[in-house]
Amino acid sequence: MTGNKRALARLEREMIACLTEACSIAQAEIVGFAWLTHQVDLDDFPASLRVTWVFTDDTDKARALAGADKARMIALTAQALSDAGIELDHVAWHVRFDSEEACWRDHGGDWNRRLR
Protein backbone atom coordinates (compact mmCIF):
# COMPACT_ATOMS: atom_id res chain seq x y z
CA MET A 1 0.00 0.00 0.00
CA THR A 2 1.73 3.10 -1.16
CA GLY A 3 0.33 6.51 -0.55
CA ASN A 4 0.13 8.57 2.54
CA LYS A 5 3.24 7.59 4.52
CA ARG A 6 2.17 9.73 7.46
CA ALA A 7 -1.13 7.85 7.77
CA LEU A 8 0.69 4.52 7.56
CA ALA A 9 3.17 5.59 10.23
CA ARG A 10 0.27 6.63 12.48
CA LEU A 11 -1.40 3.26 11.84
CA GLU A 12 1.82 1.46 12.76
CA ARG A 13 2.07 3.40 16.03
CA GLU A 14 -1.49 2.38 16.89
CA MET A 15 -0.70 -1.21 15.99
CA ILE A 16 2.34 -1.15 18.29
CA ALA A 17 0.21 0.09 21.18
CA CYS A 18 -2.37 -2.64 20.61
CA LEU A 19 0.27 -5.38 20.21
CA THR A 20 1.88 -4.19 23.45
CA GLU A 21 -1.43 -4.82 25.20
CA ALA A 22 -1.65 -8.30 23.63
CA CYS A 23 1.90 -8.99 24.82
CA SER A 24 1.02 -8.05 28.40
CA ILE A 25 -2.01 -10.33 28.37
CA ALA A 26 0.00 -13.24 26.95
CA GLN A 27 2.80 -12.80 29.48
CA ALA A 28 0.23 -13.30 32.24
CA GLU A 29 -1.46 -16.28 30.58
CA ILE A 30 1.08 -18.30 28.59
CA VAL A 31 3.93 -20.17 30.28
CA GLY A 32 7.31 -19.31 28.83
CA PHE A 33 6.10 -16.53 26.57
CA ALA A 34 8.57 -13.63 26.78
CA TRP A 35 7.82 -10.90 24.23
CA LEU A 36 6.61 -10.15 20.73
CA THR A 37 7.71 -7.96 17.88
CA HIS A 38 6.61 -7.10 14.39
CA GLN A 39 8.16 -6.34 11.04
CA VAL A 40 6.49 -4.52 8.19
CA ASP A 41 7.42 -2.86 4.93
CA LEU A 42 5.01 0.06 4.76
CA ASP A 43 5.30 0.05 0.96
CA ASP A 44 3.83 -3.48 1.01
CA PHE A 45 1.35 -3.15 3.86
CA PRO A 46 -0.46 -5.23 5.01
CA ALA A 47 0.96 -8.16 3.00
CA SER A 48 4.43 -7.75 4.53
CA LEU A 49 3.21 -7.60 8.13
CA ARG A 50 4.69 -10.29 10.37
CA VAL A 51 4.12 -10.60 14.12
CA THR A 52 6.64 -12.82 15.93
CA TRP A 53 5.81 -14.28 19.34
CA VAL A 54 8.99 -15.17 21.25
CA PHE A 55 9.35 -17.77 23.98
CA THR A 56 12.21 -18.17 26.42
CA ASP A 57 13.09 -21.65 25.17
CA ASP A 58 12.16 -24.23 22.58
CA THR A 59 10.41 -26.46 25.12
CA ASP A 60 7.95 -23.75 26.18
CA LYS A 61 7.36 -22.81 22.54
CA ALA A 62 6.65 -26.43 21.58
CA ARG A 63 4.29 -26.88 24.53
CA ALA A 64 2.38 -23.70 23.65
CA LEU A 65 2.08 -24.61 19.97
CA ALA A 66 0.84 -28.11 20.79
CA GLY A 67 -2.01 -26.79 22.92
CA ALA A 68 -4.63 -24.08 23.00
CA ASP A 69 -2.03 -21.32 23.47
CA LYS A 70 -1.33 -21.15 19.73
CA ALA A 71 -4.94 -20.28 18.97
CA ARG A 72 -4.91 -17.82 21.87
CA MET A 73 -1.87 -15.98 20.47
CA ILE A 74 -3.42 -15.82 17.01
CA ALA A 75 -6.65 -14.51 18.55
CA LEU A 76 -4.74 -11.90 20.57
CA THR A 77 -2.96 -10.84 17.38
CA ALA A 78 -6.23 -10.59 15.48
CA GLN A 79 -7.81 -8.55 18.27
CA ALA A 80 -4.83 -6.20 18.53
CA LEU A 81 -4.78 -5.62 14.78
CA SER A 82 -8.54 -5.11 14.71
CA ASP A 83 -8.29 -2.62 17.58
CA ALA A 84 -5.70 -0.77 15.50
CA GLY A 85 -8.06 -0.73 12.51
CA ILE A 86 -6.24 -3.44 10.56
CA GLU A 87 -8.36 -6.26 9.19
CA LEU A 88 -6.63 -9.27 7.63
CA ASP A 89 -8.33 -12.23 5.97
CA HIS A 90 -5.88 -14.79 7.39
CA VAL A 91 -4.18 -13.47 10.51
CA ALA A 92 -2.37 -16.77 11.10
CA TRP A 93 -0.40 -16.25 7.87
CA HIS A 94 1.14 -13.16 9.49
CA VAL A 95 2.07 -14.81 12.80
CA ARG A 96 5.36 -16.56 13.55
CA PHE A 97 6.65 -18.25 16.70
CA ASP A 98 10.25 -18.31 17.86
CA SER A 99 12.41 -18.65 20.95
CA GLU A 100 15.32 -16.85 22.51
CA GLU A 101 17.06 -20.22 22.77
CA ALA A 102 16.82 -20.73 18.99
CA CYS A 103 18.08 -17.21 18.28
CA TRP A 104 21.13 -17.78 20.45
CA ARG A 105 21.77 -21.17 18.88
CA ASP A 106 21.29 -20.09 15.25
CA HIS A 107 22.19 -16.38 15.20
CA GLY A 108 24.26 -15.74 18.32
CA GLY A 109 21.42 -13.75 19.87
CA ASP A 110 21.26 -11.27 16.96
CA TRP A 111 17.52 -10.69 16.61
CA ASN A 112 17.92 -8.11 13.84
CA ARG A 113 19.65 -10.68 11.66
CA ARG A 114 17.24 -13.46 12.65
CA LEU A 115 14.13 -11.45 11.84
CA ARG A 116 15.30 -10.31 8.40
Secondary structure, DSSP 8 states (H G I E B T S, - for coil): --S-HHHHHHHHHHHHHHHHHHHHHHHHHSTTEEEEEEE--GGGTTTT-EEEEEESSHHHHHHHHHSTHHHHHHHHHHHHHHHTT---S-GGGGEEEEEHHHHHHHHTT-HHHHH-
